[in-house]
Amino acid sequence: MTDTQIHDRILILDYGSQYTQLIARRIREERVFCEIHPPTRSLEWIREWKPRGIVLSGGPASVYDADVPSLDPALLAEGIPILGICYGMQLIARLEGGAVQNGQREYGRAELRVAAPGKLFEGFDPAEPTRVWCSHGDHVDEPPPGYRALASTATLPVAAFGAEDREIYGVQFHPEVAHTVRGEEILSNFLFRIAGCHPTWTPGAFVDESVERIRETAGEAQVICGLSGGVDSSVAAVLVHRAIGDRLTCIFVDNGLLRKNERESVERTFRRHLGIKLVVVDARAEFLKALEGIVDPELKRKAIGNTFIRVFEQTAKDEGTDARFLVQGTLYPDVIESVSTGGPSVTIKTHHNVGGLPEDMPFALIEPLRELFKDEVRNVGRELGLPEEFVGRHPFPGPGLGIRVLGEVNEERLAVLREADAIYLEEIREAGLYDEIWQAFAVLLPVRSVGVMGDGRTYENVVALRAVTSRDGMTADWYPFPHDILGRISTRIINEVKGVNRVTYDISSKPPATIEWE
């Protein structure tokens, strides 16, 4: 955030739950700002951060394990409202002298009966059970002294508890997941009835505050923006342009890793609609040379990130722009996935615009969207007046097709993938399904398969298709295409793209898979 606190905010301490990001999303949806931090944050740091409330996430550990993430017990006496979820509840119970039952696993749906509605369950009828989602190995057997049970299930006598003299609560289930039917109400009650937050985290407020921050950061300096044509970099560019005007130069690099007709589309739309200075650079040869012989996805990202910076640096010199800052469309999920929060969560992969940049980069970064999830970026884009063709576009990774050609990247393999991907997206749009899908793309696999064409044997490439539904990219489900549409896509790709004789469809969810293959 900024040095001056403008919005009420919630601190989420991450104990390693796969659902921690969902907690953040649900809170943001209530128009309350929140951030995820490690449980190692000191009491002094938390006091300075000044949260209106704290959420302790779930996690895979048992409170009885050695060296498990814990909490400074003094925080429970600070007077800050606290909500513990699953492991967070067990941790409160353990620190406050309650009984935690070890080793009784429970996963899936349960019927919650509220015994004492109070503030946390305001609006709940004790006579009517509500469905919740459980995912735990331990549970609280009896509340700590000074606490009382607020709800139960058939197997959990203490499915929720609350302190009698402080605003400290715990729930053994997960209110942040969609399977908990009234989970949003529970979180809303905590935010507004208990923590006293105000719903001021809106796209309009974000734009106004960001413009001021960018002006303060950039001063009178020249700024360049690495424009990819995707929604993230487009929104970032328009936001910075609103702040500093013509001191921004957008550089669109044709790195040879773009989708079919991408360069022409971006150039046309930016020049026509946005009136921002745009320089287009053909750097296909440089990027392909940098990727030569590289098959490891992390090394690809670093090679691409390094080359981008070198191209930006040279282009700024060629344009006579003494730029000191580089704008990037980094999002909060990029940060979470690239750099562990310092808690039990682990780094999943490096995003080229977070961890793939060279240490000797000559620019300071301006990342105005670093606090936002994808759907928040789209809403900010609409607030800024971007055309829907930009705002509604599926995400496209900064490394582009370089991480969708699995294995070695060369012009021949890129051409195969580019044509297959174009057919795939064309058929999705033709079927009227584009807006139902969060992201769809083709992947060229590093294998060949035997086939038969025209009574002859072939030994050619395999293309995998991926399409997912998601709210923010942190979790995702595969999209259930009608079989006839998949069949038509497969037939067209095999018939029209030379060098492909097999098409597969990826039905993995995230987790355990990621959305991108690399």
N, C-alpha and C positions, 0 to 999 in steps of 0.2 A: 504494500500500500504506500501511501505517502507519509511524510514525516508528521504532518498534521492529520490527526484522525478525524475523518469527516463522517463516516458511517459507523453505526453499531456493528460489531463484528464478533464472530464466534471462532474460537480456537478448537481445532480438531487435533487431538493427540493420537497419532497412528501407532497402533500396536500390531500392525501387520495383517489386518483383515483384508480379504479380497474385495470387501464391500466399502472400504474407507472412502474411495472416490465417490461412491454413490451417496454417502452421507453428505459430502460437500455439494453434490448436485442438488439434492433435495433441499438443502438449506438455501442455496443460491436461488432455487425456483421460488422460494418464499420472499425473494428480493432482500435477503440479508447476506452481507459479505461474510465469507469464512475463508480460512486457510488451513492447510494440513501441515503439521509440524511433528518432529519426533518427540517421543516421551522424555527424551533427555533434556528438554528445555528446562532451564533453571527457574526456580520460583521468582527470582529477580527479573529474569527475562519476561516471564508471564505477566508480572506486575506492570512492567514498562509497556508491554503490548496492549494492555487494558482490554481484555475481552469482556463482553457482556455475559458470556456463558462459555462453558467448556464441554466438549463431547469427547469421551474416551471411547475409542473404537473397539471392535472385537479383535481377535487375534488367534493364532494357532497354538499358543503356549498354554500351559497350565500354571496357575498361580503357585503350585507346589514345586515346579521345576526349578533347577538351579539356574542362576544368572538370567532370570526372565526380566523383561522390561517392566518397570514398576512406576511408582508415582511418589513424589515427595508428600508424605502424610500431612505436612503443614498446609498444602494447598487446599485440603478439605476444610480448613478452618479460616480460609481467606474471605469467605462470604460471597464467592463467585458461584453462581448456579452451575451445577455439574450434572450431566447425564451420562451414565456409563452404559454401554451397549455390549452385551454378551461378556467377553473377557473384561471389558471395562467395569461391568457390574460386579463380576467376581473379584476384581482387584479392590474395588471399594469395600466389599464385604470383608475381604481378607485383612485389609488395613484397619478396618473399624471393629474387628473382633467377631465377625459373623462366621458361620459354618459353611464351607464350600465343599460340596461332595465331589470327590475325584473319580474320574473314569467312567461316567455313565453317558454314553454317546447318544445324541438325539439329533436327527436331521429331518427336515421336511415340515409339513404343515401341522399346526396344532390349533385347538380351539381355546381362545383366551377368555376367561371370565374375570371381569373387573369387580373387585370387592369394595374399593373405595375410590371413586372417580377423582376427586380432588382436582388440582390444577393440571396434572399430567394427562389424566384421562377425562378431562372436561368434555361433556357431550356424550359420553359412553353410558349406556344403560346396563346396570349390573345384571339385569334379567336376560340380556341377550348376548350370547358369546360372539366373538369376532375372530376371524382366521388370522393367524400370525405364522411367521416362518422362523424355524429354529435351526441352528447349526452350531452345536457345541459338544464338547466332551465332558466338561464339568458344569455344575450348576450350584446355585445357592440353596442350601438345605434349610437354613433359617436366617432371618435378617439379623444384622448386627444390633447390639444394644442401642436404643434410641432411634431405631428404624422400625417401620411396620410394613407388612406385606400389602401391596396394592392390587395384585392380580395373581391368578393361578391358571394352570392348565391341568389336564388329567394326570400328567407326570411331573409337573413342576409346582410344588406348593407355594413357591415364591418366584413367580414369573416376572414380578416387578416389585420394587420396594421404594420407599421414600423416607428421608430423615424427618424426624418430628420437629426439630428445631432449626433446620437449615434447608436450603433449596438444593438438596442433593438427591438424585434419583438413579435407579438402575433398572434396566429391562433385560431379561435373558434372551429375548427374541430380537429379530432385526427389523426395526421399523423402516429402514431405508430401502428395503427391497420391495418390488412390486407385489410379491406373494403375500406380504402383510397388508391386508385389505385397507386398514385405516391408519397405516403407518405415517402418512403425511400429516394427519390430524395430530398424532402424538408429537411429532417433531414441531409442528406449528404451535402446539400448546407450550412446549418447552421454550421456543423462541420468544413468543409474545406474552404469554401469561406468566411464565416463570422468569425468563431472563430480561423481559421488558424491552425487547428490540423493536426498532421501527423499520418498516419495509422501504428503505430508501435506495437500495442497490438496483438502479434502473439503467437501461441503455442511455437515456438522455443525460443522467447524472454522470455516467462513465465517460461519455464524450466530452462534456464540459470540463471535468477534472483532468482528463487525459490531455486535452489541448493545453491546459495551463502547465501541466508537468512537462510536456514536450517543449514548450516555449522556454521554460526555465532551464531544462537540460541542454537544449541546443544553443541557446543564446543567439548570437548572430552568425553562427557557423553554417557552412554548406553541409547538406545531408544527402546521402544517396540511399536508395531503397532497392533491395534485390527483389524484383517483381517476378513472380512465377505465373501469375494469371489465376491462381486459386483464390478462394475466398479470403484466406488468412492474410496473404501479402497484399491483396487488393484493399481490404479494409484498413490494414496498417498504413498503406500508402495514402489513402484518402484522409485518414485521421491526421497524419503528419502534415499533409498538404494544407489541411484546414488550419493547422497551428502555425506553419512557417511559410506557406505560400510558395513562391517561385524559387526559394532556396533549396527546394527538394528536387532532385533529379532521380527519376525511376530508370533503372537499368534492367531490361529484359534480356536474359542471356539464353540464346538458343544453344543448349548444351548437347544437342543430338539425342537427348533422352526424353523428348517430349512426345505426347500423343499426336496422332495424325491431325494436321492443320491447326495445331495449337498456337504456333507462332502467329499465323495470320489472324486468328480469332482474337487473341489478346491485343495485338497491335490495333486492330480495327475498333474494338470496343473501347480501349483506353483513350485513343485519340478522339473518337467520336463523342463519348459520353462524359469524360472526366476532366479533360482539359489540363492534364498534368504533363509536364515535360517528360518525354519517353525516349530513351536511347535503346535501340535494338542491336545486339552484338551477336555475330555468328562465331561461336567458339566451339563448334562441333569437333573439330580436329583436336583441340587441346584436351577436351574431356575424354574423348576416346583413347587418346594417347596415355592420359593419366590412369585410365582403367585397364590398360592392356595387361593381361595376365593375372588380374586380381579376381578371385572367386569368393573370398571371405566377405560377408555383408558388412561387417564393421569396418574393414579396410576400404571397402567401396565408399562408404559414407565419408570417411576421412579424406579419401582422395577427391571426392566430389566437393566436399566443403573447402578443402585447400584450394582447389582450382577456381571455385567461385570467387574466393577472396582475391586471388591474383588477377582474375579477369576484371573484377570491380575496381581494383586499384589501378590497373592500366587504363581502363575506360575513363575513370575519373580524371586521370592525367591528360588523356587524349581530348577530353571535353573541356579542359581548362578549369575543372572544378576542384578546388582545394577542400575536398570533403573531409570532415573529421568524424562523422557519425555514419553508421550503417543501420538502416531500419530492417528489422526482420519480423515475420509474422509468427513468432514463437507463441505457442499456446500452453496453458497450464498442464494438460495431459502430456505434452512434449517434455516439460520439465519433470513431471512426476516419473515418467517412464525412463528418462535419460539419466537422472541423478537421484539416487535414493534420498528420501527425506532425512536420512540419518537414523531412522528407526528400523524396525525389523523388515520393512519392505525392501525389495532388492531392485537393482537396476535391471530393466528388461532389455532395452536396446538403446543405443545412442542415436538421437535424431541429428541429422547433419547440421541443423541450425541451432543445436544446443551443445553437443559434444564433439562435433566434427570440424570445428574451426581451428585454424593454426594458432599457436601460442603467440607468434609474432605478428598477429593481425594489426594493421595500421589504423583500424577504426575502433572507436568506442561504439557499443551497441545501444540502439534505442529499440526496445521491444514493448510497444504499447499494449499488446494483447496478452502479455505473459500471465496475467491473472485470470484469463477467461477460458471457459470451455467452448467447444465448437458452436453449440446452439446460441450461446451468448454472443459470439462473434457475428453470427448471422443477424441477430437482432440489432447489434450495433451498426452493421452494414446497412440495414434498412433505415435505421435512425439517420444515417449519413446520406441516404438517398441513392445508394448504389443500385444499378439495374438488377432485376431479379435473376437474370441469366448468370450473374456473378454470385449473388448471395446464395442461390439455390444449388450451386454446383456441388457435385460430390467432391470429397477431399482428394487431393492429389499430392503425393509425398514430394518433398524438396528434391530428393535424389532421383525422382521420376522413374522412368523405365529401367534405370540402372539397378534397382532392387526388385524389379519384376522380371528381369532376365536372370534367372537363377544360374549361377556358374559364371563363366567368362562372358563379358559384354563386348560385342563387336557389331559392326554395321549390319551384317547379314542377319544376325539373330534379332537385333532391334527392329529391322524391317518386318520380319515375320510377326513379332509381337504387336507391332504398331497396327498392322492390317487386321489381325485377329481381334484386338481390343476395339478397333473402330466398328467392326461388324457387331460385336457384342453390345456396345453402347447404342448403336443405331437400332438394333432389334428391341432393346429395353425401352427406348423412347417410343418406337413404333407401337409397342404393346401398351403404352400408357403407364408403365411401371416405374419410370425414373424417379419420381418424387416419393414413391413408397420405399425406396431403397436408400440406405444411408451412404453406401459406397459399393461400387461394382467395378471390376477390372479383370483383365486377363493376365496370366502368368505363363512364361515360357519355361518349361522344366528342363533340367540338365540331363535329360535322358532321351533316347529314341526308342520307338516301338515298331514292331513288324506290322505291316498292313497289306491289303490287297487293293489295287486300283487297276481297272481295265485288264483283269486277269493276270496282272503282274505283281510280283512281290515289291513292297516298299519298305523302307527303313528310315522313318522320318520323325519329326518333332512331335512332342506332346504338349498341348495347351491346357492349362487348368483355368477354370472360371471361378471367380469369387464374387459373392454378393452378400451383404449383411445389412441387418437392421440394427440401429443403435440410437442412443440419445446423445452420446458425447464421445464415443470411441473408446471409453474405458472398459466397457463390456459390450458384447455384440452377439447376435444370433444369426445363423445363416438364413438367407431368404428362400422361402419355399416356392420356387418357380413352378407354374404349371408345366407338366411334362412336354406338352406339345411345343411350348416356347423354347425350352431347352433343346428339344430335338431340332427345331428350325435353326437355332443358333449354331449347333454343332454341325449340321449339314452345310450351312453356308461357309463356316470357317474351313472345313475340310475341302469343300469344292472350290473356294475362291482364294485361299491362302496357300501358295505354293510352299511345300515343305512341311505341311502338317497332315498327319493321318489319324490323329486321335485327340479327342476332347474329353476332359473330365470336369466334374463339378465338386467343389470343396464344400462339405457339409460340417465343418468344424466351427464350434462356437468359441468366443473369447470370454474368459479363459475356457479351456487350457491353451488354445492356439492364440496367436495374435492375428489382427486383421490382415496386415501385409505378411507375405511369406518370409521376407527378410527384413 
